[in-house]
Amino acid sequence: MDLDCTAVLADVWLMLDGECDDATRARLQHHMDHCSPCIEAYGIEEKIKSLLSRKCGGDKAPDSLRDRLTLEIHKSITVLRSDGTES
């Protein structure tokens, strides 16, 4: 199954946080193995996550923040898809 780059990038943080199942991880990894822009974006996100981890000293954000951010990401993806700038 081919994945859209937008969908892959939306799920990168789930993969980095180990919060996706094995099948999803395999699909994301397969896509990134064949898509250099996505693997580059994954590398950037991985570095950001590492930097945040070091600078925040292991503090965990509240679940409500994660929920709000997830909602905003999904809304921005919907906007991109509906105005035709991303497929």
Gaussian input, Z-matrix of N, CA and C with variables (Angstrom, degrees):
# hf/3-21g

backbone

0 1
 N
 C     1     B1
 C     2     B2     1     A1
 N     3     B3     2     A2     1     D1
 C     4     B4     3     A3     2     D2
 C     5     B5     4     A4     3     D3
 N     6     B6     5     A5     4     D4
 C     7     B7     6     A6     5     D5
 C     8     B8     7     A7     6     D6
 N     9     B9     8     A8     7     D7
 C    10    B10     9     A9     8     D8
 C    11    B11    10    A10     9     D9
 N    12    B12    11    A11    10    D10
 C    13    B13    12    A12    11    D11
 C    14    B14    13    A13    12    D12
 N    15    B15    14    A14    13    D13
 C    16    B16    15    A15    14    D14
 C    17    B17    16    A16    15    D15
 N    18    B18    17    A17    16    D16
 C    19    B19    18    A18    17    D17
 C    20    B20    19    A19    18    D18
 N    21    B21    20    A20    19    D19
 C    22    B22    21    A21    20    D20
 C    23    B23    22    A22    21    D21
 N    24    B24    23    A23    22    D22
 C    25    B25    24    A24    23    D23
 C    26    B26    25    A25    24    D24
 N    27    B27    26    A26    25    D25
 C    28    B28    27    A27    26    D26
 C    29    B29    28    A28    27    D27
 N    30    B30    29    A29    28    D28
 C    31    B31    30    A30    29    D29
 C    32    B32    31    A31    30    D30
 N    33    B33    32    A32    31    D31
 C    34    B34    33    A33    32    D32
 C    35    B35    34    A34    33    D33
 N    36    B36    35    A35    34    D34
 C    37    B37    36    A36    35    D35
 C    38    B38    37    A37    36    D36
 N    39    B39    38    A38    37    D37
 C    40    B40    39    A39    38    D38
 C    41    B41    40    A40    39    D39
 N    42    B42    41    A41    40    D40
 C    43    B43    42    A42    41    D41
 C    44    B44    43    A43    42    D42
 N    45    B45    44    A44    43    D43
 C    46    B46    45    A45    44    D44
 C    47    B47    46    A46    45    D45
 N    48    B48    47    A47    46    D46
 C    49    B49    48    A48    47    D47
 C    50    B50    49    A49    48    D48
 N    51    B51    50    A50    49    D49
 C    52    B52    51    A51    50    D50
 C    53    B53    52    A52    51    D51
 N    54    B54    53    A53    52    D52
 C    55    B55    54    A54    53    D53
 C    56    B56    55    A55    54    D54
 N    57    B57    56    A56    55    D55
 C    58    B58    57    A57    56    D56
 C    59    B59    58    A58    57    D57
 N    60    B60    59    A59    58    D58
 C    61    B61    60    A60    59    D59
 C    62    B62    61    A61    60    D60
 N    63    B63    62    A62    61    D61
 C    64    B64    63    A63    62    D62
 C    65    B65    64    A64    63    D63
 N    66    B66    65    A65    64    D64
 C    67    B67    66    A66    65    D65
 C    68    B68    67    A67    66    D66
 N    69    B69    68    A68    67    D67
 C    70    B70    69    A69    68    D68
 C    71    B71    70    A70    69    D69
 N    72    B72    71    A71    70    D70
 C    73    B73    72    A72    71    D71
 C    74    B74    73    A73    72    D72
 N    75    B75    74    A74    73    D73
 C    76    B76    75    A75    74    D74
 C    77    B77    76    A76    75    D75
 N    78    B78    77    A77    76    D76
 C    79    B79    78    A78    77    D77
 C    80    B80    79    A79    78    D78
 N    81    B81    80    A80    79    D79
 C    82    B82    81    A81    80    D80
 C    83    B83    82    A82    81    D81
 N    84    B84    83    A83    82    D82
 C    85    B85    84    A84    83    D83
 C    86    B86    85    A85    84    D84
 N    87    B87    86    A86    85    D85
 C    88    B88    87    A87    86    D86
 C    89    B89    88    A88    87    D87
 N    90    B90    89    A89    88    D88
 C    91    B91    90    A90    89    D89
 C    92    B92    91    A91    90    D90
 N    93    B93    92    A92    91    D91
 C    94    B94    93    A93    92    D92
 C    95    B95    94    A94    93    D93
 N    96    B96    95    A95    94    D94
 C    97    B97    96    A96    95    D95
 C    98    B98    97    A97    96    D96
 N    99    B99    98    A98    97    D97
 C   100   B100    99    A99    98    D98
 C   101   B101   100   A100    99    D99
 N   102   B102   101   A101   100   D100
 C   103   B103   102   A102   101   D101
 C   104   B104   103   A103   102   D102
 N   105   B105   104   A104   103   D103
 C   106   B106   105   A105   104   D104
 C   107   B107   106   A106   105   D105
 N   108   B108   107   A107   106   D106
 C   109   B109   108   A108   107   D107
 C   110   B110   109   A109   108   D108
 N   111   B111   110   A110   109   D109
 C   112   B112   111   A111   110   D110
 C   113   B113   112   A112   111   D111
 N   114   B114   113   A113   112   D112
 C   115   B115   114   A114   113   D113
 C   116   B116   115   A115   114   D114
 N   117   B117   116   A116   115   D115
 C   118   B118   117   A117   116   D116
 C   119   B119   118   A118   117   D117
 N   120   B120   119   A119   118   D118
 C   121   B121   120   A120   119   D119
 C   122   B122   121   A121   120   D120
 N   123   B123   122   A122   121   D121
 C   124   B124   123   A123   122   D122
 C   125   B125   124   A124   123   D123
 N   126   B126   125   A125   124   D124
 C   127   B127   126   A126   125   D125
 C   128   B128   127   A127   126   D126
 N   129   B129   128   A128   127   D127
 C   130   B130   129   A129   128   D128
 C   131   B131   130   A130   129   D129
 N   132   B132   131   A131   130   D130
 C   133   B133   132   A132   131   D131
 C   134   B134   133   A133   132   D132
 N   135   B135   134   A134   133   D133
 C   136   B136   135   A135   134   D134
 C   137   B137   136   A136   135   D135
 N   138   B138   137   A137   136   D136
 C   139   B139   138   A138   137   D137
 C   140   B140   139   A139   138   D138
 N   141   B141   140   A140   139   D139
 C   142   B142   141   A141   140   D140
 C   143   B143   142   A142   141   D141
 N   144   B144   143   A143   142   D142
 C   145   B145   144   A144   143   D143
 C   146   B146   145   A145   144   D144
 N   147   B147   146   A146   145   D145
 C   148   B148   147   A147   146   D146
 C   149   B149   148   A148   147   D147
 N   150   B150   149   A149   148   D148
 C   151   B151   150   A150   149   D149
 C   152   B152   151   A151   150   D150
 N   153   B153   152   A152   151   D151
 C   154   B154   153   A153   152   D152
 C   155   B155   154   A154   153   D153
 N   156   B156   155   A155   154   D154
 C   157   B157   156   A156   155   D155
 C   158   B158   157   A157   156   D156
 N   159   B159   158   A158   157   D157
 C   160   B160   159   A159   158   D158
 C   161   B161   160   A160   159   D159
 N   162   B162   161   A161   160   D160
 C   163   B163   162   A162   161   D161
 C   164   B164   163   A163   162   D162
 N   165   B165   164   A164   163   D163
 C   166   B166   165   A165   164   D164
 C   167   B167   166   A166   165   D165
 N   168   B168   167   A167   166   D166
 C   169   B169   168   A168   167   D167
 C   170   B170   169   A169   168   D168
 N   171   B171   170   A170   169   D169
 C   172   B172   171   A171   170   D170
 C   173   B173   172   A172   171   D171
 N   174   B174   173   A173   172   D172
 C   175   B175   174   A174   173   D173
 C   176   B176   175   A175   174   D174
 N   177   B177   176   A176   175   D175
 C   178   B178   177   A177   176   D176
 C   179   B179   178   A178   177   D177
 N   180   B180   179   A179   178   D178
 C   181   B181   180   A180   179   D179
 C   182   B182   181   A181   180   D180
 N   183   B183   182   A182   181   D181
 C   184   B184   183   A183   182   D182
 C   185   B185   184   A184   183   D183
 N   186   B186   185   A185   184   D184
 C   187   B187   186   A186   185   D185
 C   188   B188   187   A187   186   D186
 N   189   B189   188   A188   187   D187
 C   190   B190   189   A189   188   D188
 C   191   B191   190   A190   189   D189
 N   192   B192   191   A191   190   D190
 C   193   B193   192   A192   191   D191
 C   194   B194   193   A193   192   D192
 N   195   B195   194   A194   193   D193
 C   196   B196   195   A195   194   D194
 C   197   B197   196   A196   195   D195
 N   198   B198   197   A197   196   D196
 C   199   B199   198   A198   197   D197
 C   200   B200   199   A199   198   D198
 N   201   B201   200   A200   199   D199
 C   202   B202   201   A201   200   D200
 C   203   B203   202   A202   201   D201
 N   204   B204   203   A203   202   D202
 C   205   B205   204   A204   203   D203
 C   206   B206   205   A205   204   D204
 N   207   B207   206   A206   205   D205
 C   208   B208   207   A207   206   D206
 C   209   B209   208   A208   207   D207
 N   210   B210   209   A209   208   D208
 C   211   B211   210   A210   209   D209
 C   212   B212   211   A211   210   D210
 N   213   B213   212   A212   211   D211
 C   214   B214   213   A213   212   D212
 C   215   B215   214   A214   213   D213
 N   216   B216   215   A215   214   D214
 C   217   B217   216   A216   215   D215
 C   218   B218   217   A217   216   D216
 N   219   B219   218   A218   217   D217
 C   220   B220   219   A219   218   D218
 C   221   B221   220   A220   219   D219
 N   222   B222   221   A221   220   D220
 C   223   B223   222   A222   221   D221
 C   224   B224   223   A223   222   D222
 N   225   B225   224   A224   223   D223
 C   226   B226   225   A225   224   D224
 C   227   B227   226   A226   225   D225
 N   228   B228   227   A227   226   D226
 C   229   B229   228   A228   227   D227
 C   230   B230   229   A229   228   D228
 N   231   B231   230   A230   229   D229
 C   232   B232   231   A231   230   D230
 C   233   B233   232   A232   231   D231
 N   234   B234   233   A233   232   D232
 C   235   B235   234   A234   233   D233
 C   236   B236   235   A235   234   D234
 N   237   B237   236   A236   235   D235
 C   238   B238   237   A237   236   D236
 C   239   B239   238   A238   237   D237
 N   240   B240   239   A239   238   D238
 C   241   B241   240   A240   239   D239
 C   242   B242   241   A241   240   D240
 N   243   B243   242   A242   241   D241
 C   244   B244   243   A243   242   D242
 C   245   B245   244   A244   243   D243
 N   246   B246   245   A245   244   D244
 C   247   B247   246   A246   245   D245
 C   248   B248   247   A247   246   D246
 N   249   B249   248   A248   247   D247
 C   250   B250   249   A249   248   D248
 C   251   B251   250   A250   249   D249
 N   252   B252   251   A251   250   D250
 C   253   B253   252   A252   251   D251
 C   254   B254   253   A253   252   D252
 N   255   B255   254   A254   253   D253
 C   256   B256   255   A255   254   D254
 C   257   B257   256   A256   255   D255
 N   258   B258   257   A257   256   D256
 C   259   B259   258   A258   257   D257
 C   260   B260   259   A259   258   D258

   B1=1.4503
   B2=1.5185
   B3=1.3452
   B4=1.4501
   B5=1.5205
   B6=1.3076
   B7=1.4617
   B8=1.5157
   B9=1.2829
   B10=1.4502
   B11=1.5342
   B12=1.3208
   B13=1.4692
   B14=1.5305
   B15=1.3240
   B16=1.4591
   B17=1.5252
   B18=1.3304
   B19=1.4671
   B20=1.5231
   B21=1.3069
   B22=1.4655
   B23=1.5204
   B24=1.3298
   B25=1.4620
   B26=1.5250
   B27=1.3205
   B28=1.4654
   B29=1.5216
   B30=1.3280
   B31=1.4684
   B32=1.5278
   B33=1.3235
   B34=1.4688
   B35=1.5200
   B36=1.3354
   B37=1.4658
   B38=1.5200
   B39=1.3219
   B40=1.4727
   B41=1.5164
   B42=1.3188
   B43=1.4576
   B44=1.5307
   B45=1.3228
   B46=1.4648
   B47=1.5267
   B48=1.3211
   B49=1.4585
   B50=1.5239
   B51=1.3321
   B52=1.4610
   B53=1.5200
   B54=1.3316
   B55=1.4545
   B56=1.5284
   B57=1.3293
   B58=1.4589
   B59=1.5363
   B60=1.3213
   B61=1.4586
   B62=1.5342
   B63=1.3124
   B64=1.4657
   B65=1.5239
   B66=1.3339
   B67=1.4702
   B68=1.5320
   B69=1.3223
   B70=1.4631
   B71=1.5149
   B72=1.3262
   B73=1.4726
   B74=1.5249
   B75=1.3172
   B76=1.4679
   B77=1.5304
   B78=1.3544
   B79=1.4701
   B80=1.5283
   B81=1.3277
   B82=1.4637
   B83=1.5261
   B84=1.3075
   B85=1.4636
   B86=1.5285
   B87=1.3310
   B88=1.4673
   B89=1.5289
   B90=1.3317
   B91=1.4659
   B92=1.5304
   B93=1.3289
   B94=1.4643
   B95=1.5172
   B96=1.3337
   B97=1.4604
   B98=1.5258
   B99=1.3312
   B100=1.4621
   B101=1.5299
   B102=1.3254
   B103=1.4705
   B104=1.5260
   B105=1.3108
   B106=1.4712
   B107=1.5293
   B108=1.3518
   B109=1.4683
   B110=1.5324
   B111=1.3335
   B112=1.4681
   B113=1.5236
   B114=1.3214
   B115=1.4670
   B116=1.5334
   B117=1.3304
   B118=1.4657
   B119=1.5294
   B120=1.3336
   B121=1.4729
   B122=1.5168
   B123=1.3337
   B124=1.4598
   B125=1.5247
   B126=1.3224
   B127=1.4635
   B128=1.5137
   B129=1.3350
   B130=1.4611
   B131=1.5253
   B132=1.3253
   B133=1.4702
   B134=1.5266
   B135=1.3204
   B136=1.4682
   B137=1.5329
   B138=1.3359
   B139=1.4705
   B140=1.5276
   B141=1.3316
   B142=1.4688
   B143=1.5265
   B144=1.3270
   B145=1.4656
   B146=1.5341
   B147=1.3050
   B148=1.4585
   B149=1.5272
   B150=1.3332
   B151=1.4577
   B152=1.5308
   B153=1.3295
   B154=1.4659
   B155=1.5219
   B156=1.3046
   B157=1.4626
   B158=1.5350
   B159=1.3301
   B160=1.4663
   B161=1.5219
   B162=1.3146
   B163=1.4594
   B164=1.5283
   B165=1.3108
   B166=1.4717
   B167=1.5197
   B168=1.2966
   B169=1.4564
   B170=1.5133
   B171=1.3152
   B172=1.4609
   B173=1.5108
   B174=1.3430
   B175=1.4642
   B176=1.5196
   B177=1.3105
   B178=1.4529
   B179=1.5219
   B180=1.3363
   B181=1.4651
   B182=1.5211
   B183=1.3135
   B184=1.4683
   B185=1.5327
   B186=1.3302
   B187=1.4590
   B188=1.5220
   B189=1.3190
   B190=1.4654
   B191=1.5322
   B192=1.3318
   B193=1.4599
   B194=1.5222
   B195=1.3147
   B196=1.4668
   B197=1.5256
   B198=1.3247
   B199=1.4635
   B200=1.5254
   B201=1.3305
   B202=1.4741
   B203=1.5258
   B204=1.3287
   B205=1.4643
   B206=1.5249
   B207=1.3189
   B208=1.4654
   B209=1.5201
   B210=1.3241
   B211=1.4698
   B212=1.5286
   B213=1.3219
   B214=1.4673
   B215=1.5245
   B216=1.3208
   B217=1.4698
   B218=1.5179
   B219=1.3163
   B220=1.4650
   B221=1.5281
   B222=1.3340
   B223=1.4671
   B224=1.5267
   B225=1.3217
   B226=1.4663
   B227=1.5220
   B228=1.3135
   B229=1.4652
   B230=1.5172
   B231=1.3195
   B232=1.4584
   B233=1.5200
   B234=1.3229
   B235=1.4568
   B236=1.5188
   B237=1.3298
   B238=1.4404
   B239=1.5303
   B240=1.2903
   B241=1.4571
   B242=1.5193
   B243=1.3051
   B244=1.4600
   B245=1.5325
   B246=1.3313
   B247=1.4583
   B248=1.5288
   B249=1.3259
   B250=1.4565
   B251=1.5143
   B252=1.3450
   B253=1.4514
   B254=1.5209
   B255=1.2874
   B256=1.4662
   B257=1.5189
   B258=1.2897
   B259=1.4810
   B260=1.4911
   A1=109.03
   A2=116.14
   A3=120.67
   A4=109.75
   A5=114.90
   A6=120.34
   A7=109.76
   A8=115.86
   A9=123.96
   A10=107.78
   A11=117.59
   A12=121.18
   A13=111.65
   A14=117.06
   A15=120.54
   A16=110.57
   A17=116.49
   A18=120.47
   A19=110.63
   A20=117.09
   A21=120.89
   A22=109.98
   A23=116.14
   A24=119.39
   A25=112.21
   A26=117.35
   A27=120.29
   A28=111.63
   A29=116.63
   A30=121.07
   A31=114.03
   A32=117.21
   A33=120.07
   A34=111.70
   A35=117.31
   A36=119.51
   A37=111.26
   A38=117.33
   A39=119.41
   A40=109.83
   A41=115.70
   A42=120.19
   A43=110.65
   A44=116.44
   A45=120.15
   A46=111.98
   A47=116.37
   A48=120.74
   A49=113.13
   A50=116.67
   A51=120.20
   A52=112.21
   A53=117.22
   A54=121.61
   A55=113.53
   A56=117.66
   A57=118.71
   A58=108.53
   A59=114.88
   A60=118.91
   A61=110.25
   A62=116.00
   A63=121.16
   A64=112.61
   A65=117.24
   A66=120.57
   A67=110.19
   A68=117.23
   A69=120.73
   A70=110.51
   A71=116.06
   A72=120.44
   A73=110.24
   A74=117.87
   A75=121.85
   A76=110.90
   A77=117.36
   A78=120.57
   A79=110.88
   A80=116.02
   A81=119.59
   A82=110.78
   A83=116.11
   A84=120.52
   A85=110.92
   A86=116.90
   A87=120.74
   A88=110.32
   A89=116.56
   A90=120.40
   A91=110.21
   A92=116.25
   A93=119.53
   A94=112.34
   A95=117.33
   A96=120.29
   A97=111.91
   A98=116.75
   A99=121.36
   A100=112.80
   A101=117.81
   A102=121.01
   A103=108.81
   A104=115.98
   A105=119.01
   A106=113.71
   A107=120.97
   A108=117.77
   A109=112.58
   A110=117.23
   A111=119.67
   A112=111.34
   A113=117.61
   A114=118.77
   A115=109.73
   A116=117.02
   A117=120.05
   A118=110.27
   A119=116.46
   A120=120.32
   A121=110.33
   A122=117.64
   A123=121.72
   A124=110.06
   A125=116.85
   A126=120.86
   A127=112.12
   A128=116.16
   A129=120.51
   A130=109.76
   A131=116.89
   A132=120.71
   A133=110.69
   A134=116.72
   A135=120.92
   A136=110.46
   A137=115.89
   A138=119.61
   A139=111.04
   A140=116.93
   A141=120.48
   A142=110.04
   A143=116.43
   A144=120.81
   A145=110.77
   A146=116.42
   A147=120.85
   A148=111.11
   A149=116.38
   A150=120.82
   A151=110.98
   A152=116.56
   A153=119.89
   A154=111.61
   A155=116.12
   A156=120.57
   A157=110.76
   A158=115.45
   A159=119.51
   A160=111.90
   A161=117.72
   A162=121.80
   A163=113.27
   A164=116.57
   A165=119.33
   A166=111.80
   A167=117.88
   A168=121.78
   A169=114.64
   A170=117.01
   A171=119.88
   A172=114.29
   A173=117.41
   A174=119.48
   A175=109.54
   A176=116.45
   A177=120.92
   A178=109.01
   A179=114.40
   A180=119.42
   A181=109.32
   A182=117.17
   A183=120.19
   A184=110.66
   A185=116.05
   A186=120.85
   A187=111.25
   A188=117.84
   A189=120.54
   A190=110.99
   A191=118.00
   A192=121.41
   A193=110.11
   A194=116.54
   A195=120.72
   A196=110.30
   A197=116.91
   A198=121.42
   A199=110.99
   A200=116.82
   A201=120.32
   A202=110.93
   A203=116.85
   A204=120.28
   A205=111.49
   A206=116.54
   A207=120.72
   A208=110.25
   A209=116.77
   A210=121.07
   A211=110.63
   A212=117.42
   A213=120.54
   A214=111.61
   A215=117.78
   A216=120.85
   A217=109.84
   A218=116.91
   A219=120.30
   A220=111.00
   A221=117.86
   A222=120.63
   A223=110.27
   A224=117.59
   A225=119.76
   A226=110.70
   A227=117.58
   A228=120.61
   A229=109.68
   A230=117.14
   A231=121.10
   A232=110.27
   A233=117.69
   A234=121.47
   A235=109.88
   A236=117.76
   A237=120.88
   A238=110.78
   A239=117.44
   A240=120.43
   A241=111.67
   A242=118.13
   A243=119.99
   A244=112.60
   A245=118.41
   A246=117.88
   A247=112.19
   A248=116.78
   A249=120.59
   A250=115.81
   A251=118.98
   A252=119.58
   A253=113.01
   A254=117.80
   A255=122.83
   A256=107.58
   A257=115.66
   A258=117.85
   A259=111.02
   D1=125.28
   D2=178.13
   D3=-80.54
   D4=139.67
   D5=178.74
   D6=-110.25
   D7=146.34
   D8=174.73
   D9=-75.99
   D10=139.08
   D11=-179.26
   D12=-56.88
   D13=-36.67
   D14=179.64
   D15=-61.79
   D16=-41.45
   D17=179.03
   D18=-66.60
   D19=-39.63
   D20=179.18
   D21=-63.09
   D22=-48.40
   D23=-177.59
   D24=-66.76
   D25=-29.61
   D26=176.23
   D27=-66.68
   D28=-28.62
   D29=-177.37
   D30=-99.91
   D31=1.21
   D32=-178.76
   D33=-56.29
   D34=-42.98
   D35=-177.73
   D36=-67.27
   D37=-34.03
   D38=175.57
   D39=-61.46
   D40=-41.72
   D41=179.58
   D42=-66.93
   D43=-44.49
   D44=179.59
   D45=-62.73
   D46=-34.63
   D47=-179.50
   D48=-85.79
   D49=-0.51
   D50=-179.16
   D51=67.86
   D52=30.16
   D53=-175.63
   D54=-105.33
   D55=13.03
   D56=176.49
   D57=-114.49
   D58=155.68
   D59=-179.11
   D60=-75.26
   D61=170.79
   D62=-175.98
   D63=-60.97
   D64=-39.17
   D65=-178.96
   D66=-65.61
   D67=-42.74
   D68=178.68
   D69=-65.65
   D70=-44.00
   D71=178.01
   D72=-58.36
   D73=-43.66
   D74=-179.46
   D75=-63.59
   D76=-42.35
   D77=178.94
   D78=-64.34
   D79=-44.03
   D80=179.21
   D81=-63.76
   D82=-45.08
   D83=-179.16
   D84=-63.52
   D85=-42.17
   D86=178.58
   D87=-59.57
   D88=-44.42
   D89=179.03
   D90=-61.72
   D91=-47.81
   D92=-177.32
   D93=-66.31
   D94=-29.18
   D95=177.34
   D96=-64.06
   D97=-21.13
   D98=-176.87
   D99=-116.85
   D100=6.15
   D101=-176.33
   D102=-134.44
   D103=98.60
   D104=-176.29
   D105=-63.57
   D106=-35.63
   D107=176.24
   D108=-61.53
   D109=-37.55
   D110=-179.99
   D111=-71.26
   D112=-39.87
   D113=179.55
   D114=-67.55
   D115=-33.66
   D116=175.94
   D117=-65.82
   D118=-44.75
   D119=178.08
   D120=-62.51
   D121=-39.51
   D122=177.54
   D123=-60.06
   D124=-43.48
   D125=179.57
   D126=-62.38
   D127=-39.99
   D128=178.37
   D129=-65.06
   D130=-46.06
   D131=179.86
   D132=-63.08
   D133=-37.70
   D134=178.29
   D135=-62.57
   D136=-41.19
   D137=178.44
   D138=-67.10
   D139=-39.79
   D140=177.86
   D141=-62.23
   D142=-44.56
   D143=179.37
   D144=-60.45
   D145=-43.29
   D146=179.17
   D147=-63.50
   D148=-43.69
   D149=178.75
   D150=-62.91
   D151=-45.43
   D152=178.01
   D153=-60.62
   D154=-40.42
   D155=179.94
   D156=-62.34
   D157=-44.01
   D158=179.53
   D159=-66.92
   D160=-41.95
   D161=-174.06
   D162=-80.77
   D163=-25.79
   D164=-178.62
   D165=-92.59
   D166=-2.35
   D167=175.42
   D168=60.91
   D169=28.49
   D170=177.08
   D171=84.88
   D172=5.11
   D173=176.43
   D174=-61.36
   D175=141.32
   D176=179.06
   D177=-106.17
   D178=130.90
   D179=177.76
   D180=-70.94
   D181=150.22
   D182=178.44
   D183=-64.18
   D184=149.97
   D185=179.21
   D186=-58.58
   D187=-32.91
   D188=-179.54
   D189=-63.23
   D190=-34.91
   D191=177.32
   D192=-66.85
   D193=-45.41
   D194=178.62
   D195=-59.19
   D196=-43.29
   D197=179.82
   D198=-62.73
   D199=-43.16
   D200=179.82
   D201=-65.57
   D202=-42.22
   D203=179.51
   D204=-65.01
   D205=-41.76
   D206=178.06
   D207=-60.55
   D208=-44.09
   D209=178.49
   D210=-61.29
   D211=-44.41
   D212=179.91
   D213=-64.72
   D214=-39.18
   D215=177.49
   D216=-62.41
   D217=-46.30
   D218=-179.68
   D219=-64.60
   D220=-36.67
   D221=177.70
   D222=-66.10
   D223=-40.30
   D224=-179.12
   D225=-68.83
   D226=-34.93
   D227=176.79
   D228=-66.22
   D229=-41.01
   D230=178.52
   D231=-62.33
   D232=-41.85
   D233=179.15
   D234=-62.94
   D235=-46.15
   D236=179.71
   D237=-60.14
   D238=-41.52
   D239=-178.82
   D240=-71.06
   D241=-36.76
   D242=-174.63
   D243=-77.82
   D244=-24.70
   D245=179.85
   D246=-94.36
   D247=1.97
   D248=172.22
   D249=84.14
   D250=4.24
   D251=-179.03
   D252=-79.59
   D253=-19.98
   D254=176.42
   D255=-133.01
   D256=144.73
   D257=177.97
   D258=-101.60

